[in-house]
């Protein structure tokens, strides 16, 4: 019975780590839906690969400690089971933390940009389907304090003056 409980706990810990996946830059939070974003035109100056450090939410540490504690307490006898259980919990917590950080680590890019007004900015984001090179026209989309770099849509040509909105009420003619 106790071995079955150990197995179930180990499986639950492994499954909990699978939820720790970092999304690509084209994934938008549901919180950002129906919120206005600021969009700024820019040109890519350079792109450098970086590694984004994995998250440390504590799920890996707790899962590892539980699994290690249960496994350690099963190894020892009556007198040493408690000591080995504590040691297993400590080692399991350290291993679980390392596994979580490695599982959520992601490749990213550091993009140096020049805005139309001459200012320069840098954005670091996860690797997505778009690749950028020096000279590429891009847009910076900022929503809720988070900025992502996207390919600039094609510029449309047309009237240089915007169409006026119709008046809500007829305007009387001057007399």
N, C-alpha and C positions, 0 to 999 in steps of 0.2 A: 504494500500500500504506500509506504513512504517513498519507494523508488518511483512509483507512478506519479506521486505529487512532485518529486524532483524533476521528472521529465516534463510534466505539464508546465511547471514554473520556467524551465529552460526554454521551452517552445514559446511561451508568452513573452519572455524577455527578448528573444530573437525577433518575434513579430513586431514588438514595440519599436525596435530599432529601424524597421523597414519604413516607418512613417517619417523618418528624418531625412528627407530628400530636398535638396535645394532646387528651386525652380529656375528656369532660364529667364533672361530679361524680357521676353515677350509674354510672360505670364503676369497677369495683373490681378491684384487682390480684389476680392469682392467689395471691400471697403472703398476702393477707388472707383467703383462703377458710379455713374451719374454724377461725377465730380468734374469740375472744369480744371483743365490742365493748362500750364503755360508752355508754349512751344516757341523755340528759338532756333533760327537757322545757324549752321556752323559748317566748318570745313575740317576734316581730319588732318592733323599734322603728323601724328605717329600713333602706332599701335604696338603695345608690348604685351606678351603673355604673362599672366600672373597666376598664382594659386590662391584661391579664396579659402581661408581657414575654416574648418568645419565647426559646426555649432556644438555647444556644450550645454544642453538643456537639463542635464541631470538624469534623464531617463536611462541612459547607458550605465551611469554610475549606480543607480538604485537597482536596476535589473541585474547587473553584474554582482553587486553585493548580496542580493537575495540568492541568486544561483550559487555563488561561491560559499555563502554561509550554509546553505542546505547541503551542498556537496561536501564541504569540510566537516560538518557535524556527522555525516554518514561514514567518514573514513575512520575516525578514531573510535576507541572503545568507550566504556562508561565514563572513565575519568578524563580522557583526552578529547572526547567529542566536543565539549564546549570550547576548549582552547583552539582546536582545529577549525571549529565553526567560525570563530571570530577571525582567525587568520584567513580563512577562505573568503569571508565577507570583505576583508580589506583588499586582498589580492583581486577578488572578483570585481570590486568597485573600480579599482585602477584599470583593470583590463576592459571593463564595460565602458568606462569613460574614453579610453583610447579607441575602442571600436566605434563608438558614436562619432567621435571627431573625424576618424578616417572615412566613415560611411557618408558623412555630410560634406566632406571636402569637395571642392569643385574647381574646375579650370575656368579662368576668367581672362579678361583683357583690360588693360589700362589704356584708355584712349585720350590722347592730348588733342584738344580742339581749339580752333580760332573762330570766335564769333564774328559776325559781320561788322561790328563796331571796333574790331581790333583786339578786344579782350581775349584772354586765353583761359580755358577751363580744362579740368581733367575729370574724367568719369571712369570709375572701375565698375565693371559689371560682369556677370557670368556669360560664358560663351553661349550664344544662341545660334539660330540658323543663318543670320546675317554675318558676313565677314567684312571688315573695313580695311581700307588701305589709305595711305597718305593721298590727299587731294579729293577724297570722296565727299560729296555734299551730304550732310546729315541734318537731322533735327534733334534737339534736346527736348524731351517731354518731361516736365516736372509736375508731379501730382503729390500733394501731401508731403512735401519735403524730400521726395525720392525722385531722382533723375535717371532716365535711361536714354541711350542713344539709339536712334532708328535711322534707316535710310530715308533720305528726303524724297517726298513724292514729286512727280514731275510738275514743273511750273506750268500753269495754264495761261494761255494768252486770251485776251479779250479786251473789253472796255477798260480803260484805265480809271474811270470814275465809277463808283458803285451806283447801282440803281437806287433811286430814292424810294422810300416806302410811301405807299399811298396815304393820303390824309385820312384820318379816322372819320372826320366830319367835313362836309364841303366848306371850303373857305369862301366867304362872301367876296364878291368883286369890289375893288376900291371905287369910291364915289367921288 
